[in-house]
Amino acid sequence: MTIADVLAQKGTQVFTINHDELVSEALRIFTEKHIGALVALDAEQNIRGIITERDILHMYAAGDSGRGTLVKDIMTPAKKLIIGQKNNDLEYVMSIMTENRMRHMPIIDDKGKLAGFISIGDIVKALLKNAEYEKKVLSDYIQGTYPK
């Protein structure tokens, strides 16, 4: 199973924000869309980073009220991101995300443009669904009810 399989099921919609926007705009989008991360893009739609709820918590914990703070000032920049591709195997991506304590990963296409966004929850859900299917097929095979 690959990232492309998951994106085919869940869709490729990605919530984004311009990296020059205020953090307050990111908070508005988080609240409105019930999400925890946004891909930060520049005017040419290139990935510049990711901003998460945790980034905002760290900002407040450091004593910054957020007034006038830009997304690019607190986001994880692109040079520090681990970015996936559609042909990546799910188990591989899950291990990378787990090892690096990541909850979100942008996915790019062959041209390096944003093609989707995967959460660790998306991966776990897809792997569980696949395991349930395999269990059913094996059970049917053992019981002799497997379609011929």
PyRosetta script that sets phi, psi and omega in degrees:
from pyrosetta import init, pose_from_sequence

init()
pose = pose_from_sequence("MTIADVLAQKGTQVFTINHDELVSEALRIFTEKHIGALVALDAEQNIRGIITERDILHMYAAGDSGRGTLVKDIMTPAKKLIIGQKNNDLEYVMSIMTENRMRHMPIIDDKGKLAGFISIGDIVKALLKNAEYEKKVLSDYIQGTYPK")
pose.set_psi(1, 140.3)
pose.set_omega(1, -177.2)
pose.set_phi(2, -122.0)
pose.set_psi(2, 171.4)
pose.set_omega(2, 175.7)
pose.set_phi(3, -58.4)
pose.set_psi(3, -38.2)
pose.set_omega(3, 178.8)
pose.set_phi(4, -57.6)
pose.set_psi(4, -38.1)
pose.set_omega(4, 178.1)
pose.set_phi(5, -62.8)
pose.set_psi(5, -42.2)
pose.set_omega(5, 179.9)
pose.set_phi(6, -67.3)
pose.set_psi(6, -44.8)
pose.set_omega(6, -179.9)
pose.set_phi(7, -63.4)
pose.set_psi(7, -32.7)
pose.set_omega(7, 177.7)
pose.set_phi(8, -65.0)
pose.set_psi(8, -33.5)
pose.set_omega(8, 179.7)
pose.set_phi(9, -80.1)
pose.set_psi(9, -48.6)
pose.set_omega(9, -173.1)
pose.set_phi(10, -90.0)
pose.set_psi(10, -19.8)
pose.set_omega(10, -177.7)
pose.set_phi(11, 100.7)
pose.set_psi(11, 168.2)
pose.set_omega(11, -175.2)
pose.set_phi(12, -110.2)
pose.set_psi(12, 9.2)
pose.set_omega(12, 179.6)
pose.set_phi(13, -63.1)
pose.set_psi(13, 130.7)
pose.set_omega(13, 178.7)
pose.set_phi(14, -127.4)
pose.set_psi(14, 129.0)
pose.set_omega(14, 175.2)
pose.set_phi(15, -84.6)
pose.set_psi(15, 129.4)
pose.set_omega(15, -175.1)
pose.set_phi(16, -129.8)
pose.set_psi(16, 169.0)
pose.set_omega(16, 176.2)
pose.set_phi(17, -148.8)
pose.set_psi(17, 147.6)
pose.set_omega(17, 174.7)
pose.set_phi(18, -72.0)
pose.set_psi(18, 137.7)
pose.set_omega(18, -176.5)
pose.set_phi(19, -66.1)
pose.set_psi(19, -14.4)
pose.set_omega(19, 178.1)
pose.set_phi(20, -92.1)
pose.set_psi(20, 1.0)
pose.set_omega(20, 178.4)
pose.set_phi(21, -74.6)
pose.set_psi(21, 161.9)
pose.set_omega(21, 175.1)
pose.set_phi(22, -75.0)
pose.set_psi(22, 149.5)
pose.set_omega(22, 177.0)
pose.set_phi(23, -58.5)
pose.set_psi(23, -32.7)
pose.set_omega(23, 178.8)
pose.set_phi(24, -59.9)
pose.set_psi(24, -32.1)
pose.set_omega(24, 176.3)
pose.set_phi(25, -68.7)
pose.set_psi(25, -38.9)
pose.set_omega(25, 176.2)
pose.set_phi(26, -61.9)
pose.set_psi(26, -43.4)
pose.set_omega(26, 177.9)
pose.set_phi(27, -60.6)
pose.set_psi(27, -41.1)
pose.set_omega(27, 179.0)
pose.set_phi(28, -61.0)
pose.set_psi(28, -44.8)
pose.set_omega(28, -179.6)
pose.set_phi(29, -66.6)
pose.set_psi(29, -43.1)
pose.set_omega(29, 177.6)
pose.set_phi(30, -54.7)
pose.set_psi(30, -46.1)
pose.set_omega(30, -177.3)
pose.set_phi(31, -69.4)
pose.set_psi(31, -45.9)
pose.set_omega(31, -177.1)
pose.set_phi(32, -66.1)
pose.set_psi(32, -40.8)
pose.set_omega(32, -175.1)
pose.set_phi(33, -95.7)
pose.set_psi(33, -6.0)
pose.set_omega(33, -178.4)
pose.set_phi(34, 57.7)
pose.set_psi(34, 50.9)
pose.set_omega(34, 179.9)
pose.set_phi(35, -126.6)
pose.set_psi(35, 170.0)
pose.set_omega(35, -177.7)
pose.set_phi(36, -121.8)
pose.set_psi(36, 2.6)
pose.set_omega(36, -179.2)
pose.set_phi(37, -154.5)
pose.set_psi(37, 148.5)
pose.set_omega(37, 176.1)
pose.set_phi(38, -132.4)
pose.set_psi(38, 141.1)
pose.set_omega(38, 172.5)
pose.set_phi(39, -83.4)
pose.set_psi(39, 128.4)
pose.set_omega(39, 179.6)
pose.set_phi(40, -93.3)
pose.set_psi(40, 125.3)
pose.set_omega(40, -177.7)
pose.set_phi(41, -117.7)
pose.set_psi(41, 160.9)
pose.set_omega(41, 171.1)
pose.set_phi(42, -97.3)
pose.set_psi(42, -175.3)
pose.set_omega(42, -176.1)
pose.set_phi(43, -63.1)
pose.set_psi(43, -25.2)
pose.set_omega(43, 179.6)
pose.set_phi(44, -92.1)
pose.set_psi(44, 10.3)
pose.set_omega(44, 178.9)
pose.set_phi(45, 68.4)
pose.set_psi(45, 25.0)
pose.set_omega(45, 173.4)
pose.set_phi(46, -86.3)
pose.set_psi(46, 142.9)
pose.set_omega(46, 179.2)
pose.set_phi(47, -69.2)
pose.set_psi(47, 124.0)
pose.set_omega(47, 178.1)
pose.set_phi(48, -108.1)
pose.set_psi(48, -17.8)
pose.set_omega(48, 179.7)
pose.set_phi(49, 163.3)
pose.set_psi(49, -168.2)
pose.set_omega(49, 176.0)
pose.set_phi(50, -134.2)
pose.set_psi(50, 137.9)
pose.set_omega(50, 171.6)
pose.set_phi(51, -115.8)
pose.set_psi(51, 134.0)
pose.set_omega(51, -178.6)
pose.set_phi(52, -125.1)
pose.set_psi(52, 168.7)
pose.set_omega(52, 175.1)
pose.set_phi(53, -57.7)
pose.set_psi(53, -36.4)
pose.set_omega(53, 179.8)
pose.set_phi(54, -62.9)
pose.set_psi(54, -38.5)
pose.set_omega(54, 177.8)
pose.set_phi(55, -58.5)
pose.set_psi(55, -41.0)
pose.set_omega(55, -179.3)
pose.set_phi(56, -70.0)
pose.set_psi(56, -39.2)
pose.set_omega(56, 176.2)
pose.set_phi(57, -60.8)
pose.set_psi(57, -43.3)
pose.set_omega(57, 178.4)
pose.set_phi(58, -62.4)
pose.set_psi(58, -38.2)
pose.set_omega(58, 179.0)
pose.set_phi(59, -61.6)
pose.set_psi(59, -48.4)
pose.set_omega(59, 179.4)
pose.set_phi(60, -65.2)
pose.set_psi(60, -40.4)
pose.set_omega(60, 179.5)
pose.set_phi(61, -62.5)
pose.set_psi(61, -29.6)
pose.set_omega(61, 178.8)
pose.set_phi(62, -81.0)
pose.set_psi(62, -0.8)
pose.set_omega(62, 177.4)
pose.set_phi(63, 93.8)
pose.set_psi(63, 5.8)
pose.set_omega(63, 178.4)
pose.set_phi(64, -87.1)
pose.set_psi(64, 125.2)
pose.set_omega(64, -179.3)
pose.set_phi(65, -75.3)
pose.set_psi(65, -16.0)
pose.set_omega(65, -179.5)
pose.set_phi(66, 90.9)
pose.set_psi(66, -11.9)
pose.set_omega(66, 179.2)
pose.set_phi(67, -66.5)
pose.set_psi(67, 117.8)
pose.set_omega(67, 179.5)
pose.set_phi(68, 83.7)
pose.set_psi(68, -3.3)
pose.set_omega(68, 179.8)
pose.set_phi(69, -78.7)
pose.set_psi(69, 133.1)
pose.set_omega(69, 179.3)
pose.set_phi(70, -92.0)
pose.set_psi(70, 153.0)
pose.set_omega(70, 176.9)
pose.set_phi(71, -52.4)
pose.set_psi(71, -45.3)
pose.set_omega(71, -176.6)
pose.set_phi(72, -63.3)
pose.set_psi(72, -18.9)
pose.set_omega(72, -179.9)
pose.set_phi(73, -77.1)
pose.set_psi(73, -22.5)
pose.set_omega(73, -176.3)
pose.set_phi(74, -125.3)
pose.set_psi(74, -8.2)
pose.set_omega(74, -177.0)
pose.set_phi(75, -71.6)
pose.set_psi(75, 164.3)
pose.set_omega(75, 168.7)
pose.set_phi(76, -80.4)
pose.set_psi(76, 119.6)
pose.set_omega(76, -175.4)
pose.set_phi(77, -73.0)
pose.set_psi(77, 157.7)
pose.set_omega(77, -177.2)
pose.set_phi(78, -54.0)
pose.set_psi(78, -36.5)
pose.set_omega(78, -177.3)
pose.set_phi(79, -65.9)
pose.set_psi(79, -16.8)
pose.set_omega(79, 178.4)
pose.set_phi(80, -103.4)
pose.set_psi(80, -3.1)
pose.set_omega(80, -177.9)
pose.set_phi(81, -79.7)
pose.set_psi(81, 148.9)
pose.set_omega(81, 167.5)
pose.set_phi(82, -104.7)
pose.set_psi(82, 120.3)
pose.set_omega(82, -174.1)
pose.set_phi(83, -115.3)
pose.set_psi(83, 135.8)
pose.set_omega(83, -179.6)
pose.set_phi(84, -97.2)
pose.set_psi(84, 167.9)
pose.set_omega(84, 176.1)
pose.set_phi(85, -123.5)
pose.set_psi(85, 156.0)
pose.set_omega(85, -175.4)
pose.set_phi(86, -57.3)
pose.set_psi(86, -31.5)
pose.set_omega(86, -176.6)
pose.set_phi(87, -86.2)
pose.set_psi(87, 1.7)
pose.set_omega(87, 178.1)
pose.set_phi(88, -66.8)
pose.set_psi(88, 139.7)
pose.set_omega(88, 177.2)
pose.set_phi(89, -72.4)
pose.set_psi(89, 140.3)
pose.set_omega(89, -177.2)
pose.set_phi(90, -60.5)
pose.set_psi(90, -43.6)
pose.set_omega(90, -179.5)
pose.set_phi(91, -62.0)
pose.set_psi(91, -38.2)
pose.set_omega(91, 177.5)
pose.set_phi(92, -63.0)
pose.set_psi(92, -48.0)
pose.set_omega(92, -178.9)
pose.set_phi(93, -64.2)
pose.set_psi(93, -41.1)
pose.set_omega(93, 179.0)
pose.set_phi(94, -61.3)
pose.set_psi(94, -42.1)
pose.set_omega(94, 179.9)
pose.set_phi(95, -66.9)
pose.set_psi(95, -38.9)
pose.set_omega(95, 177.3)
pose.set_phi(96, -63.1)
pose.set_psi(96, -45.3)
pose.set_omega(96, -179.0)
pose.set_phi(97, -65.9)
pose.set_psi(97, -39.9)
pose.set_omega(97, 179.5)
pose.set_phi(98, -67.1)
pose.set_psi(98, -47.0)
pose.set_omega(98, 179.9)
pose.set_phi(99, -60.5)
pose.set_psi(99, -34.8)
pose.set_omega(99, -176.6)
pose.set_phi(100, -99.3)
pose.set_psi(100, 6.8)
pose.set_omega(100, 178.2)
pose.set_phi(101, 53.8)
pose.set_psi(101, 45.9)
pose.set_omega(101, 179.5)
pose.set_phi(102, -101.8)
pose.set_psi(102, 146.2)
pose.set_omega(102, 175.3)
pose.set_phi(103, -112.0)
pose.set_psi(103, -13.8)
pose.set_omega(103, -177.4)
pose.set_phi(104, -140.0)
pose.set_psi(104, 145.0)
pose.set_omega(104, 178.5)
pose.set_phi(105, -141.9)
pose.set_psi(105, 123.5)
pose.set_omega(105, 173.1)
pose.set_phi(106, -71.9)
pose.set_psi(106, 147.7)
pose.set_omega(106, 179.1)
pose.set_phi(107, -117.7)
pose.set_psi(107, 133.2)
pose.set_omega(107, -179.4)
pose.set_phi(108, -112.7)
pose.set_psi(108, 159.2)
pose.set_omega(108, 176.5)
pose.set_phi(109, -92.3)
pose.set_psi(109, -172.8)
pose.set_omega(109, -177.6)
pose.set_phi(110, -64.4)
pose.set_psi(110, -19.7)
pose.set_omega(110, -179.4)
pose.set_phi(111, -96.2)
pose.set_psi(111, 3.4)
pose.set_omega(111, 179.7)
pose.set_phi(112, 82.0)
pose.set_psi(112, 11.9)
pose.set_omega(112, 179.9)
pose.set_phi(113, -97.0)
pose.set_psi(113, 153.3)
pose.set_omega(113, -179.1)
pose.set_phi(114, -58.8)
pose.set_psi(114, 124.9)
pose.set_omega(114, -177.5)
pose.set_phi(115, -121.4)
pose.set_psi(115, -8.1)
pose.set_omega(115, -179.3)
pose.set_phi(116, 170.8)
pose.set_psi(116, -179.9)
pose.set_omega(116, -178.1)
pose.set_phi(117, -147.1)
pose.set_psi(117, 127.9)
pose.set_omega(117, -175.6)
pose.set_phi(118, -118.1)
pose.set_psi(118, 136.9)
pose.set_omega(118, 172.6)
pose.set_phi(119, -106.6)
pose.set_psi(119, 161.6)
pose.set_omega(119, 177.2)
pose.set_phi(120, -62.0)
pose.set_psi(120, -31.7)
pose.set_omega(120, 176.3)
pose.set_phi(121, -64.3)
pose.set_psi(121, -38.2)
pose.set_omega(121, 177.1)
pose.set_phi(122, -61.1)
pose.set_psi(122, -40.8)
pose.set_omega(122, -178.0)
pose.set_phi(123, -68.8)
pose.set_psi(123, -47.8)
pose.set_omega(123, 179.7)
pose.set_phi(124, -59.6)
pose.set_psi(124, -44.1)
pose.set_omega(124, 179.3)
pose.set_phi(125, -59.5)
pose.set_psi(125, -45.5)
pose.set_omega(125, -179.2)
pose.set_phi(126, -66.3)
pose.set_psi(126, -42.0)
pose.set_omega(126, -180.0)
pose.set_phi(127, -67.3)
pose.set_psi(127, -37.6)
pose.set_omega(127, 176.8)
pose.set_phi(128, -65.1)
pose.set_psi(128, -42.8)
pose.set_omega(128, 179.0)
pose.set_phi(129, -61.6)
pose.set_psi(129, -42.0)
pose.set_omega(129, 178.9)
pose.set_phi(130, -66.0)
pose.set_psi(130, -41.1)
pose.set_omega(130, 179.6)
pose.set_phi(131, -64.8)
pose.set_psi(131, -39.4)
pose.set_omega(131, 178.1)
pose.set_phi(132, -63.7)
pose.set_psi(132, -40.6)
pose.set_omega(132, 178.5)
pose.set_phi(133, -63.6)
pose.set_psi(133, -46.7)
pose.set_omega(133, -180.0)
pose.set_phi(134, -62.8)
pose.set_psi(134, -39.7)
pose.set_omega(134, 177.6)
pose.set_phi(135, -60.5)
pose.set_psi(135, -44.0)
pose.set_omega(135, -179.7)
pose.set_phi(136, -63.2)
pose.set_psi(136, -44.6)
pose.set_omega(136, -179.9)
pose.set_phi(137, -62.3)
pose.set_psi(137, -45.4)
pose.set_omega(137, 179.7)
pose.set_phi(138, -65.3)
pose.set_psi(138, -40.9)
pose.set_omega(138, 178.7)
pose.set_phi(139, -62.6)
pose.set_psi(139, -45.1)
pose.set_omega(139, 178.1)
pose.set_phi(140, -62.5)
pose.set_psi(140, -38.5)
pose.set_omega(140, 179.2)
pose.set_phi(141, -63.6)
pose.set_psi(141, -45.9)
pose.set_omega(141, -178.8)
pose.set_phi(142, -64.8)
pose.set_psi(142, -39.0)
pose.set_omega(142, -178.4)
pose.set_phi(143, -82.1)
pose.set_psi(143, -4.3)
pose.set_omega(143, 178.6)
pose.set_phi(144, 78.6)
pose.set_psi(144, 16.0)
pose.set_omega(144, -179.9)
pose.set_phi(145, -104.1)
pose.set_psi(145, 8.2)
pose.set_omega(145, -179.5)
pose.set_phi(146, -66.4)
pose.set_psi(146, 132.4)
pose.set_omega(146, -179.2)
pose.set_phi(147, -58.5)
pose.set_psi(147, 141.2)
pose.set_omega(147, -178.1)
pose.set_phi(148, -100.4)
pose.dump_pdb("model.pdb")
